[in-house]
Amino acid sequence: MKQEKWLLCPVCGNKTRLKLREDTVLEKFPLFCPKCKQETLINVRQMNMSVIREPDAKTQSR
């Protein structure tokens, strides 16, 4: 049987409503945490999660 685990929020560390399996692949997935109400973009491959850091918005100066 394939291994499964709960996907944890990268902000607060609590369980989200998603489970991961060994063969789960997510790219640019908007993960929402019901506890801390934060949405984070993540990538998942082989049960390893990485957070996508977006650059802060900068004002354009001309």
PQR file with spaces between the fields and no chain letter, atoms N, CA, C, O and H, PARSE charges and radii, in Angstrom:
ATOM       1  N    MET     1       0.837   -1.186    0.000 -0.4000 1.5000
ATOM       2  CA   MET     1       0.000    0.000    0.000 -0.0000 2.0000
ATOM       3  C    MET     1       0.880    1.246    0.000  0.5500 1.7000
ATOM       4  O    MET     1       1.929    1.278    0.644 -0.5500 1.4000
ATOM       5  N    LYS     2       0.448    2.256   -0.717 -0.4000 1.5000
ATOM       6  CA   LYS     2       1.232    3.485   -0.800 -0.0000 2.0000
ATOM       7  C    LYS     2       1.130    4.271    0.499  0.5500 1.7000
ATOM       8  O    LYS     2       0.105    4.253    1.181 -0.5500 1.4000
ATOM       9  H    LYS     2      -0.404    2.230   -1.240  0.4000 1.0000
ATOM      10  N    GLN     3       2.210    4.957    0.819 -0.4000 1.5000
ATOM      11  CA   GLN     3       2.256    5.768    2.032 -0.0000 2.0000
ATOM      12  C    GLN     3       1.432    7.034    1.830  0.5500 1.7000
ATOM      13  O    GLN     3       1.448    7.628    0.753 -0.5500 1.4000
ATOM      14  H    GLN     3       3.043    4.971    0.265  0.4000 1.0000
ATOM      15  N    GLU     4       0.709    7.443    2.874 -0.4000 1.5000
ATOM      16  CA   GLU     4      -0.075    8.672    2.847 -0.0000 2.0000
ATOM      17  C    GLU     4       0.255    9.502    4.077  0.5500 1.7000
ATOM      18  O    GLU     4       0.575    8.964    5.137 -0.5500 1.4000
ATOM      19  H    GLU     4       0.696    6.960    3.750  0.4000 1.0000
ATOM      20  N    LYS     5       0.172   10.835    3.923 -0.4000 1.5000
ATOM      21  CA   LYS     5       0.333   11.718    5.076 -0.0000 2.0000
ATOM      22  C    LYS     5      -0.442   12.996    4.815  0.5500 1.7000
ATOM      23  O    LYS     5      -0.707   13.355    3.668 -0.5500 1.4000
ATOM      24  H    LYS     5      -0.088   11.273    3.062  0.4000 1.0000
ATOM      25  N    TRP     6      -0.800   13.676    5.889 -0.4000 1.5000
ATOM      26  CA   TRP     6      -1.518   14.939    5.783 -0.0000 2.0000
ATOM      27  C    TRP     6      -0.564   16.026    5.338  0.5500 1.7000
ATOM      28  O    TRP     6       0.600   16.050    5.739 -0.5500 1.4000
ATOM      29  H    TRP     6      -0.585   13.385    6.821  0.4000 1.0000
ATOM      30  N    LEU     7      -1.059   16.919    4.512 -0.4000 1.5000
ATOM      31  CA   LEU     7      -0.278   18.074    4.093 -0.0000 2.0000
ATOM      32  C    LEU     7      -0.396   19.139    5.180  0.5500 1.7000
ATOM      33  O    LEU     7      -1.503   19.549    5.530 -0.5500 1.4000
ATOM      34  H    LEU     7      -2.005   16.899    4.186  0.4000 1.0000
ATOM      35  N    LEU     8       0.733   19.585    5.712 -0.4000 1.5000
ATOM      36  CA   LEU     8       0.748   20.561    6.797 -0.0000 2.0000
ATOM      37  C    LEU     8       0.943   21.969    6.250  0.5500 1.7000
ATOM      38  O    LEU     8       1.637   22.178    5.254 -0.5500 1.4000
ATOM      39  H    LEU     8       1.632   19.251    5.427  0.4000 1.0000
ATOM      40  N    CYS     9       0.318   22.925    6.922 -0.4000 1.5000
ATOM      41  CA   CYS     9       0.435   24.330    6.538 -0.0000 2.0000
ATOM      42  C    CYS     9       1.870   24.804    6.791  0.5500 1.7000
ATOM      43  O    CYS     9       2.395   24.601    7.886 -0.5500 1.4000
ATOM      44  H    CYS     9      -0.244   22.756    7.731  0.4000 1.0000
ATOM      45  N    PRO    10       2.517   25.436    5.793 -0.5600 1.5000
ATOM      46  CA   PRO    10       3.883   25.930    6.006  0.2800 2.0000
ATOM      47  C    PRO    10       3.944   27.154    6.918  0.5500 1.7000
ATOM      48  O    PRO    10       5.022   27.505    7.396 -0.5500 1.4000
ATOM      49  N    VAL    11       2.801   27.816    7.170 -0.4000 1.5000
ATOM      50  CA   VAL    11       2.775   29.012    8.014 -0.0000 2.0000
ATOM      51  C    VAL    11       2.605   28.634    9.483  0.5500 1.7000
ATOM      52  O    VAL    11       3.412   29.032   10.324 -0.5500 1.4000
ATOM      53  H    VAL    11       1.925   27.532    6.782  0.4000 1.0000
ATOM      54  N    CYS    12       1.544   27.857    9.799 -0.4000 1.5000
ATOM      55  CA   CYS    12       1.243   27.560   11.207 -0.0000 2.0000
ATOM      56  C    CYS    12       1.558   26.115   11.606  0.5500 1.7000
ATOM      57  O    CYS    12       1.607   25.812   12.798 -0.5500 1.4000
ATOM      58  H    CYS    12       0.889   27.534    9.116  0.4000 1.0000
ATOM      59  N    GLY    13       1.771   25.217   10.637 -0.4000 1.5000
ATOM      60  CA   GLY    13       2.141   23.841   10.951 -0.0000 2.0000
ATOM      61  C    GLY    13       0.978   22.910   11.245  0.5500 1.7000
ATOM      62  O    GLY    13       1.202   21.752   11.594 -0.5500 1.4000
ATOM      63  H    GLY    13       1.731   25.463    9.669  0.4000 1.0000
ATOM      64  N    ASN    14      -0.260   23.380   11.115 -0.4000 1.5000
ATOM      65  CA   ASN    14      -1.426   22.533   11.361 -0.0000 2.0000
ATOM      66  C    ASN    14      -1.822   21.772   10.101  0.5500 1.7000
ATOM      67  O    ASN    14      -1.408   22.114    8.993 -0.5500 1.4000
ATOM      68  H    ASN    14      -0.442   24.321   10.831  0.4000 1.0000
ATOM      69  N    LYS    15      -2.638   20.724   10.296 -0.4000 1.5000
ATOM      70  CA   LYS    15      -3.115   19.925    9.173 -0.0000 2.0000
ATOM      71  C    LYS    15      -4.057   20.741    8.308  0.5500 1.7000
ATOM      72  O    LYS    15      -4.876   21.510    8.810 -0.5500 1.4000
ATOM      73  H    LYS    15      -2.974   20.447   11.196  0.4000 1.0000
ATOM      74  N    THR    16      -3.929   20.561    6.989 -0.4000 1.5000
ATOM      75  CA   THR    16      -4.879   21.145    6.054 -0.0000 2.0000
ATOM      76  C    THR    16      -5.899   20.058    5.708  0.5500 1.7000
ATOM      77  O    THR    16      -5.926   19.011    6.354 -0.5500 1.4000
ATOM      78  H    THR    16      -3.264   19.935    6.581  0.4000 1.0000
ATOM      79  N    ARG    17      -6.717   20.291    4.720 -0.4000 1.5000
ATOM      80  CA   ARG    17      -7.742   19.317    4.348 -0.0000 2.0000
ATOM      81  C    ARG    17      -7.271   18.369    3.251  0.5500 1.7000
ATOM      82  O    ARG    17      -8.085   17.656    2.664 -0.5500 1.4000
ATOM      83  H    ARG    17      -6.695   21.142    4.196  0.4000 1.0000
ATOM      84  N    LEU    18      -5.973   18.351    2.967 -0.4000 1.5000
ATOM      85  CA   LEU    18      -5.436   17.535    1.886 -0.0000 2.0000
ATOM      86  C    LEU    18      -4.514   16.449    2.403  0.5500 1.7000
ATOM      87  O    LEU    18      -3.782   16.643    3.374 -0.5500 1.4000
ATOM      88  H    LEU    18      -5.312   18.931    3.444  0.4000 1.0000
ATOM      89  N    LYS    19      -4.561   15.299    1.737 -0.4000 1.5000
ATOM      90  CA   LYS    19      -3.636   14.212    2.027 -0.0000 2.0000
ATOM      91  C    LYS    19      -2.718   14.013    0.835  0.5500 1.7000
ATOM      92  O    LYS    19      -3.133   14.183   -0.312 -0.5500 1.4000
ATOM      93  H    LYS    19      -5.156   15.141    0.949  0.4000 1.0000
ATOM      94  N    LEU    20      -1.485   13.656    1.104 -0.4000 1.5000
ATOM      95  CA   LEU    20      -0.503   13.365    0.060 -0.0000 2.0000
ATOM      96  C    LEU    20      -0.259   11.870   -0.014  0.5500 1.7000
ATOM      97  O    LEU    20      -0.238   11.177    1.003 -0.5500 1.4000
ATOM      98  H    LEU    20      -1.148   13.518    2.036  0.4000 1.0000
ATOM      99  N    ARG    21      -0.075   11.384   -1.233 -0.4000 1.5000
ATOM     100  CA   ARG    21       0.382   10.011   -1.443 -0.0000 2.0000
ATOM     101  C    ARG    21       1.757   10.080   -2.082  0.5500 1.7000
ATOM     102  O    ARG    21       2.195   11.149   -2.506 -0.5500 1.4000
ATOM     103  H    ARG    21      -0.092   11.947   -2.059  0.4000 1.0000
ATOM     104  N    GLU    22       2.446    8.938   -2.155 -0.4000 1.5000
ATOM     105  CA   GLU    22       3.791    8.915   -2.727 -0.0000 2.0000
ATOM     106  C    GLU    22       3.814    9.392   -4.173  0.5500 1.7000
ATOM     107  O    GLU    22       4.797    9.989   -4.612 -0.5500 1.4000
ATOM     108  H    GLU    22       2.091    8.069   -1.811  0.4000 1.0000
ATOM     109  N    ASP    23       2.743    9.137   -4.915 -0.4000 1.5000
ATOM     110  CA   ASP    23       2.716    9.489   -6.332 -0.0000 2.0000
ATOM     111  C    ASP    23       2.058   10.852   -6.604  0.5500 1.7000
ATOM     112  O    ASP    23       1.793   11.180   -7.760 -0.5500 1.4000
ATOM     113  H    ASP    23       1.944    8.652   -4.558  0.4000 1.0000
ATOM     114  N    THR    24       1.793   11.643   -5.562 -0.4000 1.5000
ATOM     115  CA   THR    24       1.177   12.965   -5.728 -0.0000 2.0000
ATOM     116  C    THR    24       2.203   13.969   -6.247  0.5500 1.7000
ATOM     117  O    THR    24       3.316   14.062   -5.728 -0.5500 1.4000
ATOM     118  H    THR    24       2.009   11.376   -4.623  0.4000 1.0000
ATOM     119  N    VAL    25       1.813   14.718   -7.278 -0.4000 1.5000
ATOM     120  CA   VAL    25       2.648   15.792   -7.822 -0.0000 2.0000
ATOM     121  C    VAL    25       1.780   17.034   -7.934  0.5500 1.7000
ATOM     122  O    VAL    25       0.736   17.012   -8.586 -0.5500 1.4000
ATOM     123  H    VAL    25       0.909   14.643   -7.700  0.4000 1.0000
ATOM     124  N    LEU    26       2.210   18.118   -7.297 -0.4000 1.5000
ATOM     125  CA   LEU    26       1.509   19.401   -7.367 -0.0000 2.0000
ATOM     126  C    LEU    26       2.492   20.462   -7.811  0.5500 1.7000
ATOM     127  O    LEU    26       3.627   20.498   -7.337 -0.5500 1.4000
ATOM     128  H    LEU    26       3.058   18.136   -6.767  0.4000 1.0000
ATOM     129  N    GLU    27       2.064   21.331   -8.722 -0.4000 1.5000
ATOM     130  CA   GLU    27       2.897   22.442   -9.167 -0.0000 2.0000
ATOM     131  C    GLU    27       2.091   23.728   -9.079  0.5500 1.7000
ATOM     132  O    GLU    27       0.977   23.811   -9.595 -0.5500 1.4000
ATOM     133  H    GLU    27       1.141   21.302   -9.107  0.4000 1.0000
ATOM     134  N    LYS    28       2.661   24.723   -8.425 -0.4000 1.5000
ATOM     135  CA   LYS    28       2.008   26.029   -8.246 -0.0000 2.0000
ATOM     136  C    LYS    28       0.602   25.860   -7.683  0.5500 1.7000
ATOM     137  O    LYS    28      -0.351   26.458   -8.181 -0.5500 1.4000
ATOM     138  H    LYS    28       3.567   24.656   -8.006  0.4000 1.0000
ATOM     139  N    PHE    29       0.482   25.041   -6.641 -0.4000 1.5000
ATOM     140  CA   PHE    29      -0.809   24.742   -6.037 -0.0000 2.0000
ATOM     141  C    PHE    29      -1.124   25.748   -4.934  0.5500 1.7000
ATOM     142  O    PHE    29      -0.304   25.940   -4.036 -0.5500 1.4000
ATOM     143  H    PHE    29       1.257   24.556   -6.236  0.4000 1.0000
ATOM     144  N    PRO    30      -2.291   26.397   -4.978 -0.5600 1.5000
ATOM     145  CA   PRO    30      -2.661   27.359   -3.927  0.2800 2.0000
ATOM     146  C    PRO    30      -3.225   26.635   -2.703  0.5500 1.7000
ATOM     147  O    PRO    30      -4.410   26.304   -2.667 -0.5500 1.4000
ATOM     148  N    LEU    31      -2.387   26.392   -1.715 -0.4000 1.5000
ATOM     149  CA   LEU    31      -2.785   25.683   -0.496 -0.0000 2.0000
ATOM     150  C    LEU    31      -3.411   26.668    0.487  0.5500 1.7000
ATOM     151  O    LEU    31      -2.783   27.657    0.865 -0.5500 1.4000
ATOM     152  H    LEU    31      -1.424   26.660   -1.744  0.4000 1.0000
ATOM     153  N    PHE    32      -4.654   26.395    0.903 -0.4000 1.5000
ATOM     154  CA   PHE    32      -5.344   27.247    1.866 -0.0000 2.0000
ATOM     155  C    PHE    32      -5.422   26.533    3.205  0.5500 1.7000
ATOM     156  O    PHE    32      -5.802   25.363    3.271 -0.5500 1.4000
ATOM     157  H    PHE    32      -5.165   25.592    0.596  0.4000 1.0000
ATOM     158  N    CYS    33      -5.062   27.240    4.277 -0.4000 1.5000
ATOM     159  CA   CYS    33      -5.137   26.688    5.628 -0.0000 2.0000
ATOM     160  C    CYS    33      -6.405   27.207    6.297  0.5500 1.7000
ATOM     161  O    CYS    33      -6.573   28.421    6.422 -0.5500 1.4000
ATOM     162  H    CYS    33      -4.753   28.190    4.223  0.4000 1.0000
ATOM     163  N    PRO    34      -7.311   26.315    6.733 -0.5600 1.5000
ATOM     164  CA   PRO    34      -8.540   26.769    7.378  0.2800 2.0000
ATOM     165  C    PRO    34      -8.305   27.357    8.769  0.5500 1.7000
ATOM     166  O    PRO    34      -9.149   28.093    9.278 -0.5500 1.4000
ATOM     167  N    LYS    35      -7.172   27.040    9.385 -0.4000 1.5000
ATOM     168  CA   LYS    35      -6.917   27.543   10.739 -0.0000 2.0000
ATOM     169  C    LYS    35      -6.363   28.970   10.723  0.5500 1.7000
ATOM     170  O    LYS    35      -6.904   29.849   11.394 -0.5500 1.4000
ATOM     171  H    LYS    35      -6.486   26.442    8.971  0.4000 1.0000
ATOM     172  N    CYS    36      -5.288   29.206    9.963 -0.4000 1.5000
ATOM     173  CA   CYS    36      -4.676   30.536    9.964 -0.0000 2.0000
ATOM     174  C    CYS    36      -5.166   31.404    8.808  0.5500 1.7000
ATOM     175  O    CYS    36      -4.776   32.566    8.701 -0.5500 1.4000
ATOM     176  H    CYS    36      -4.848   28.492    9.418  0.4000 1.0000
ATOM     177  N    LYS    37      -6.014   30.854    7.946 -0.4000 1.5000
ATOM     178  CA   LYS    37      -6.646   31.591    6.843 -0.0000 2.0000
ATOM     179  C    LYS    37      -5.633   32.172    5.847  0.5500 1.7000
ATOM     180  O    LYS    37      -5.883   33.208    5.232 -0.5500 1.4000
ATOM     181  H    LYS    37      -6.331   29.910    8.032  0.4000 1.0000
ATOM     182  N    GLN    38      -4.496   31.499    5.696 -0.4000 1.5000
ATOM     183  CA   GLN    38      -3.467   31.943    4.759 -0.0000 2.0000
ATOM     184  C    GLN    38      -3.483   31.045    3.524  0.5500 1.7000
ATOM     185  O    GLN    38      -3.747   29.846    3.620 -0.5500 1.4000
ATOM     186  H    GLN    38      -4.292   30.657    6.196  0.4000 1.0000
ATOM     187  N    GLU    39      -3.200   31.633    2.370 -0.4000 1.5000
ATOM     188  CA   GLU    39      -3.050   30.868    1.139 -0.0000 2.0000
ATOM     189  C    GLU    39      -1.603   30.965    0.699  0.5500 1.7000
ATOM     190  O    GLU    39      -1.037   32.057    0.652 -0.5500 1.4000
ATOM     191  H    GLU    39      -2.985   32.607    2.292  0.4000 1.0000
ATOM     192  N    THR    40      -0.993   29.817    0.373 -0.4000 1.5000
ATOM     193  CA   THR    40       0.404   29.751    0.020 -0.0000 2.0000
ATOM     194  C    THR    40       0.563   28.924   -1.242  0.5500 1.7000
ATOM     195  O    THR    40      -0.068   27.875   -1.371 -0.5500 1.4000
ATOM     196  H    THR    40      -1.452   28.929    0.411  0.4000 1.0000
ATOM     197  N    LEU    41       1.390   29.373   -2.173 -0.4000 1.5000
ATOM     198  CA   LEU    41       1.678   28.581   -3.362 -0.0000 2.0000
ATOM     199  C    LEU    41       2.757   27.564   -3.031  0.5500 1.7000
ATOM     200  O    LEU    41       3.794   27.902   -2.460 -0.5500 1.4000
ATOM     201  H    LEU    41       1.902   30.225   -2.067  0.4000 1.0000
ATOM     202  N    ILE    42       2.495   26.298   -3.402 -0.4000 1.5000
ATOM     203  CA   ILE    42       3.452   25.235   -3.087 -0.0000 2.0000
ATOM     204  C    ILE    42       3.677   24.339   -4.300  0.5500 1.7000
ATOM     205  O    ILE    42       2.866   24.299   -5.225 -0.5500 1.4000
ATOM     206  H    ILE    42       1.653   26.024   -3.866  0.4000 1.0000
ATOM     207  N    ASN    43       4.794   23.626   -4.274 -0.4000 1.5000
ATOM     208  CA   ASN    43       5.085   22.522   -5.183 -0.0000 2.0000
ATOM     209  C    ASN    43       5.281   21.286   -4.315  0.5500 1.7000
ATOM     210  O    ASN    43       5.851   21.374   -3.227 -0.5500 1.4000
ATOM     211  H    ASN    43       5.453   23.658   -3.523  0.4000 1.0000
ATOM     212  N    VAL    44       4.810   20.128   -4.793 -0.4000 1.5000
ATOM     213  CA   VAL    44       5.006   18.870   -4.063 -0.0000 2.0000
ATOM     214  C    VAL    44       5.466   17.810   -5.044  0.5500 1.7000
ATOM     215  O    VAL    44       4.850   17.608   -6.091 -0.5500 1.4000
ATOM     216  H    VAL    44       4.348   20.056   -5.677  0.4000 1.0000
ATOM     217  N    ARG    45       6.560   17.129   -4.699 -0.4000 1.5000
ATOM     218  CA   ARG    45       7.043   15.978   -5.459 -0.0000 2.0000
ATOM     219  C    ARG    45       7.622   14.990   -4.467  0.5500 1.7000
ATOM     220  O    ARG    45       8.377   15.370   -3.572 -0.5500 1.4000
ATOM     221  H    ARG    45       7.061   17.293   -3.849  0.4000 1.0000
ATOM     222  N    GLN    46       7.268   13.715   -4.624 -0.4000 1.5000
ATOM     223  CA   GLN    46       7.774   12.620   -3.787 -0.0000 2.0000
ATOM     224  C    GLN    46       7.636   12.941   -2.305  0.5500 1.7000
ATOM     225  O    GLN    46       8.580   12.761   -1.536 -0.5500 1.4000
ATOM     226  H    GLN    46       6.655   13.407   -5.351  0.4000 1.0000
ATOM     227  N    MET    47       6.450   13.421   -1.900 -0.4000 1.5000
ATOM     228  CA   MET    47       6.106   13.718   -0.507 -0.0000 2.0000
ATOM     229  C    MET    47       6.926   14.866    0.089  0.5500 1.7000
ATOM     230  O    MET    47       6.924   15.048    1.307 -0.5500 1.4000
ATOM     231  H    MET    47       5.683   13.568   -2.525  0.4000 1.0000
ATOM     232  N    ASN    48       7.627   15.645   -0.747 -0.4000 1.5000
ATOM     233  CA   ASN    48       8.395   16.806   -0.277 -0.0000 2.0000
ATOM     234  C    ASN    48       7.735   18.085   -0.774  0.5500 1.7000
ATOM     235  O    ASN    48       7.498   18.254   -1.970 -0.5500 1.4000
ATOM     236  H    ASN    48       7.629   15.497   -1.736  0.4000 1.0000
ATOM     237  N    MET    49       7.445   18.979    0.161 -0.4000 1.5000
ATOM     238  CA   MET    49       6.782   20.228   -0.173 -0.0000 2.0000
ATOM     239  C    MET    49       7.790   21.372   -0.190  0.5500 1.7000
ATOM     240  O    MET    49       8.639   21.475    0.696 -0.5500 1.4000
ATOM     241  H    MET    49       7.638   18.841    1.133  0.4000 1.0000
ATOM     242  N    SER    50       7.689   22.234   -1.210 -0.4000 1.5000
ATOM     243  CA   SER    50       8.497   23.448   -1.244 -0.0000 2.0000
ATOM     244  C    SER    50       7.560   24.626   -1.475  0.5500 1.7000
ATOM     245  O    SER    50       6.639   24.554   -2.289 -0.5500 1.4000
ATOM     246  H    SER    50       6.999   22.149   -1.930  0.4000 1.0000
ATOM     247  N    VAL    51       7.808   25.706   -0.749 -0.4000 1.5000
ATOM     248  CA   VAL    51       6.980   26.907   -0.829 -0.0000 2.0000
ATOM     249  C    VAL    51       7.526   27.802   -1.923  0.5500 1.7000
ATOM     250  O    VAL    51       8.735   28.012   -2.017 -0.5500 1.4000
ATOM     251  H    VAL    51       8.556   25.764   -0.088  0.4000 1.0000
ATOM     252  N    ILE    52       6.632   28.333   -2.755 -0.4000 1.5000
ATOM     253  CA   ILE    52       7.022   29.253   -3.818 -0.0000 2.0000
ATOM     254  C    ILE    52       6.967   30.659   -3.245  0.5500 1.7000
ATOM     255  O    ILE    52       5.903   31.141   -2.856 -0.5500 1.4000
ATOM     256  H    ILE    52       5.649   28.162   -2.679  0.4000 1.0000
ATOM     257  N    ARG    53       8.110   31.308   -3.196 -0.4000 1.5000
ATOM     258  CA   ARG    53       8.181   32.688   -2.694 -0.0000 2.0000
ATOM     259  C    ARG    53       8.025   33.635   -3.870  0.5500 1.7000
ATOM     260  O    ARG    53       8.829   33.617   -4.801 -0.5500 1.4000
ATOM     261  H    ARG    53       8.974   30.916   -3.512  0.4000 1.0000
ATOM     262  N    GLU    54       6.996   34.456   -3.827 -0.4000 1.5000
ATOM     263  CA   GLU    54       6.802   35.434   -4.883 -0.0000 2.0000
ATOM     264  C    GLU    54       7.477   36.739   -4.485  0.5500 1.7000
ATOM     265  O    GLU    54       7.431   37.134   -3.320 -0.5500 1.4000
ATOM     266  H    GLU    54       6.343   34.470   -3.070  0.4000 1.0000
ATOM     267  N    PRO    55       8.099   37.404   -5.443 -0.5600 1.5000
ATOM     268  CA   PRO    55       8.715   38.689   -5.101  0.2800 2.0000
ATOM     269  C    PRO    55       7.660   39.713   -4.724  0.5500 1.7000
ATOM     270  O    PRO    55       6.555   39.702   -5.266 -0.5500 1.4000
ATOM     271  N    ASP    56       8.002   40.599   -3.794 -0.4000 1.5000
ATOM     272  CA   ASP    56       7.079   41.642   -3.385 -0.0000 2.0000
ATOM     273  C    ASP    56       6.821   42.600   -4.537  0.5500 1.7000
ATOM     274  O    ASP    56       7.694   42.847   -5.369 -0.5500 1.4000
ATOM     275  H    ASP    56       8.900   40.607   -3.354  0.4000 1.0000
ATOM     276  N    ALA    57       5.631   43.123   -4.567 -0.4000 1.5000
ATOM     277  CA   ALA    57       5.282   44.087   -5.611 -0.0000 2.0000
ATOM     278  C    ALA    57       6.087   45.368   -5.418  0.5500 1.7000
ATOM     279  O    ALA    57       6.165   45.901   -4.312 -0.5500 1.4000
ATOM     280  H    ALA    57       4.922   42.923   -3.891  0.4000 1.0000
ATOM     281  N    LYS    58       6.675   45.846   -6.485 -0.4000 1.5000
ATOM     282  CA   LYS    58       7.456   47.076   -6.420 -0.0000 2.0000
ATOM     283  C    LYS    58       6.807   48.104   -7.350  0.5500 1.7000
ATOM     284  O    LYS    58       6.255   47.760   -8.395 -0.5500 1.4000
ATOM     285  H    LYS    58       6.611   45.413   -7.383  0.4000 1.0000
ATOM     286  N    THR    59       6.887   49.344   -6.951 -0.4000 1.5000
ATOM     287  CA   THR    59       6.324   50.393   -7.793 -0.0000 2.0000
ATOM     288  C    THR    59       7.274   50.655   -8.959  0.5500 1.7000
ATOM     289  O    THR    59       8.495   50.603   -8.809 -0.5500 1.4000
ATOM     290  H    THR    59       7.336   49.623   -6.102  0.4000 1.0000
ATOM     291  N    GLN    60       6.703   50.929  -10.090 -0.4000 1.5000
ATOM     292  CA   GLN    60       7.514   51.227  -11.257 -0.0000 2.0000
ATOM     293  C    GLN    60       7.843   52.709  -11.262  0.5500 1.7000
ATOM     294  O    GLN    60       6.960   53.554  -11.117 -0.5500 1.4000
ATOM     295  H    GLN    60       5.711   50.972  -10.212  0.4000 1.0000
ATOM     296  N    SER    61       9.102   53.009  -11.426 -0.4000 1.5000
ATOM     297  CA   SER    61       9.494   54.422  -11.461 -0.0000 2.0000
ATOM     298  C    SER    61      10.023   54.726  -12.853  0.5500 1.7000
ATOM     299  O    SER    61      10.858   53.996  -13.388 -0.5500 1.4000
ATOM     300  H    SER    61       9.820   52.322  -11.543  0.4000 1.0000
ATOM     301  N    ARG    62       9.530   55.806  -13.428 -0.4000 1.5000
ATOM     302  CA   ARG    62       9.972   56.206  -14.772 -0.0000 2.0000
ATOM     303  C    ARG    62      10.472   57.609  -14.745  0.5500 1.7000
ATOM     304  O    ARG    62      10.890   58.135  -15.776 -0.5500 1.4000
ATOM     305  H    ARG    62       8.852   56.399  -12.994  0.4000 1.0000
